[in-house]
Amino acid sequence: MGKLVVAAALTALVAVFLGERLVALRKRCLASREVAQNHLPNCHHIKGLEYGSEDITVLPHGLAIISTGLKYPGLMSFSDAPGKMYTVDLGDPRMKPVEVRIGRGFDLDSFNPHGISVYIDEKDHSVYLFVVNHPQGKSQVEIFRFMEEENSAVYLKTIQHNLLYSVNDILAMGPESFYATNDHYFVNDILKQLEHLIGLAWTEVVFYNPEEVKVVARGLAMANGINSSPDRRHVYLAEIYGHNILVLAVQENKELTPVKSVAVGSLCDNIEVDQSTGDLWLGCHPNAWKVASYNPVDPPGCEVIQIQDIHSEKPVVKQVYADNGTVIQGCSVASFYKNKLLIGTVFQKALACDVK
Ligand SMILES: *[C@@H]1O[C@H](CO)[C@@H](O)[C@H](O)[C@H]1NC(C)=O
């Protein structure tokens, strides 16, 4: 065989391989899935939140803390301005967002907030606010003291570590300790694309405290949202390309051991937990391909899924809300408080609805 023939055959093989990988990727992204509208009563957009509301966490009396303005490689962003944090009181029917004032010592110009989590000290009720931040595309964790009365955040410290290289979401476990998910294995943007294409399940969960940093779960198909049961004995993890939620048991040494996996049939992003019932509320991408290749004429949809009785033999997985992108696009989180549902998005608006 001539060299040319061999080269042509190899090229054809590579093309077939990549074509096949592309089909697999589209399947993982549920690329062509269309969602039927499944709306809730009394929905309205939160005026003033127009540049995403990627993650939300709700304090015990219904004050939601929201991260906005995420800039993430390969994803849409409608604003060049730095990211911000807002609060919205879910107990107040006006639902007016108020910017969280961040105290001295923190670089506001490069703020690019992503996943957030709070830890409340049982003794003095201090609220520690943990924020995943990507200044200049880096990954680090910021710890603040959140002052509810003043709606302000006192900057405490920044945590950088070589195991925290592609952090997506965080679960605060103490004033200085947390779990964090890395959503990619590679750091380089081109290699990241390849990672999606090939379908590597190489992502991890990391445990951090000042004395010890370690990988506690590995081999995940794009680890994303992370949260815990109200008693903190179990961790819930969204394995976005696996279309499932993993339940893991927290060991004394903070290692995580797998308990079960619950199929959700969608690409679920962040996980919020109702502290009174233990229900999981998930912001999900029914067709993530449309999130990655944003087209305003054919926008990504939105799906909110609730899981009840996750620790029982038969967890109940229920779609609570769905939209085809006309009302809300690219939902990444849903928080429930009393009868209110607050839905956040990666780069678009936020929506509040009633749930009976
Ligand atoms: C979404 O659904 C509405 C109502 O069913 C329909 O009018 C609209 O064309 C749909 N939009 C898209 C982008 O599919």
The ligand as an SDF file (V2000), in Angstrom:
LIG
                    3D

 14 14  0  0  0  0  0  0  0  0999 V2000
  -42.3360   27.1860   23.4290 C   0  0  0  0  0  0  0  0  0  0  0  0
  -43.6780   26.8600   23.6910 O   0  0  0  0  0  0  0  0  0  0  0  0
  -44.5720   27.8970   23.3670 C   0  0  0  0  0  0  0  0  0  0  0  0
  -45.9440   27.5280   23.8850 C   0  0  0  0  0  0  0  0  0  0  0  0
  -46.2080   26.1670   23.7750 O   0  0  0  0  0  0  0  0  0  0  0  0
  -44.5440   28.1280   21.8660 C   0  0  0  0  0  0  0  0  0  0  0  0
  -45.4280   29.1550   21.4820 O   0  0  0  0  0  0  0  0  0  0  0  0
  -43.1120   28.5140   21.4660 C   0  0  0  0  0  0  0  0  0  0  0  0
  -43.0140   28.6340   20.0740 O   0  0  0  0  0  0  0  0  0  0  0  0
  -42.1160   27.4790   21.9580 C   0  0  0  0  0  0  0  0  0  0  0  0
  -40.7880   28.0320   21.7810 N   0  0  0  0  0  0  0  0  0  0  0  0
  -39.7480   27.3140   21.4020 C   0  0  0  0  0  0  0  0  0  0  0  0
  -38.4570   28.0470   21.2820 C   0  0  0  0  0  0  0  0  0  0  0  0
  -39.8290   26.1340   21.1670 O   0  0  0  0  0  0  0  0  0  0  0  0
  1  2  1  0
  1 10  1  0
  2  3  1  0
  3  4  1  0
  3  6  1  0
  4  5  1  0
  6  7  1  0
  6  8  1  0
  8  9  1  0
  8 10  1  0
 10 11  1  0
 11 12  1  0
 12 13  1  0
 12 14  2  0
M  END
$$$$
